[in-house]
Amino acid sequence: MVRRIDVAERRARLALRHRLTSATRADDPADVARSLLALHGTDPSSVYIGAWARMKDGQVADLERALYEDRSLIRFMGMRRTVFVTSLDVAPALQAACSHPVAARERRLLLRMLADIGVARDAAGVAAWLAETEEVALRALKERGEATAAEVAGDDPRLSTELVMSPGKRYESKQRLASRLLLLLAAEGRVVRARPRGSWQSHQYRWARLTDWFPDGLADRDPHEAETEVARRWLHTFGPAPADDLRWWAGWTKTQTKRALTELRPIEVDLDGTPGLLLPDDLAETPTPEPWAALLPSLDSTPMGWQNRGWFLGEHGSRLFDRNGNIGPSLWWNGRIVGGWAQDADGEIVCRFLEDVGADARDAVATEAERLASRLGGARLTARARGRTWLEEELAG
């Protein structure tokens, strides 16, 4: 008989494994990233706010130290061609299982773009031209230590080559090769995003060679073994869940997903009428967590961990997600989303409940809002790499 896992069990697992109760909060941001596999990093501020929500006493300095001094965290392009931050022990598996397939697609695309602008007469010539230009970029980073894409572009005319993005579309634009090439080299694990220019909210990163930033580099992993490890970690963190949720999160094909799950031999369970998967050694019932509230940032790793979100999102999706499927800042109470939050015109955090939650929830959310405000220290948040949600627009005034 197929075991049934109800919504209460799924919400309890979410609370404890995502470190969202006061008892499960971490001291070290690397522990937070490891618990979630990775922190969503498209919007730089989300890394900080998402970590703070799961830390006992996290501050800007704690994240900056982990990212740029201790270097226990690494920014990388991985799942769904998206930037994440993860711990160094998890990074090799994500690199092999998720980043390398992205890199292969990016390389094919870049070669086509270079062929279209005629850098060489044939495909072999284009590949040779790109290989030489890669070495020029890597030498520039070696000499500089760290550099922005604009600085790298200024070191050699080839790196300033203009590429046409989305030709013929109304949003057609141009981009210098250095920017595109550094993205490719990062996806291949050869360069890394270092310190940003400006504040902790900036997305204008300096770049460094991976082996200069991390002298030991990242361990090479067999891609199939890495897929299995990523699937195992994902099921532990986000399971039980349908296989399609794993496939969406990882950006894999059906073949990759099936291959990884075949090695794990997960147990099929019933998620209120939807087939789900659970690790065979993870069948124990989860204790009921203490009541908890959280203010999670836009693109947080918890709500972005599943494609099918009805069991914690309810009917609130249209108010909390932008048109591209990116979630804005969300309010949580005991394992479900109950509203959203934003900064108003004066920089104050304002919360909006989308359902009646009771006095205990309102008080708990107010406490978390105060915690977040003290950590922001007056910093103003700006939506980056996404559109504002309906609720954000309304709250921001």
Protein Blocks (a to p, Z undefined) as FASTA:
>chain_A
ZZdddfklmmmmmmmmnopafklpcfblklmmmmnopacfkbmmlmmmmmmmmcfkbcfk
lmmmmmmmnopaccdddehhiacdddfklmmmmmmmmmmmmmmmmmmmmmmmmmmnopaf
bfklmmmmmmmmmmmmmmmmmmnopacfklmmmmofklmpccdehehiakbccddfklmm
mmmmmmnopaccdddehjfkbcbdcdddfklmmmnlpadddfklmmmmmmmmmmmmmmcc
dfklmmmmnopafklmmmmmmmnopadddeehiacdddfklmbccdddddddddddehia
klmmpfblmlmnmmmlmmmpcfkopacddddeehiafbdcdddfkopacdddfbdebjkl
mmmmmmmmmmmmmmnnopacddehiacdfklmmmnZZ
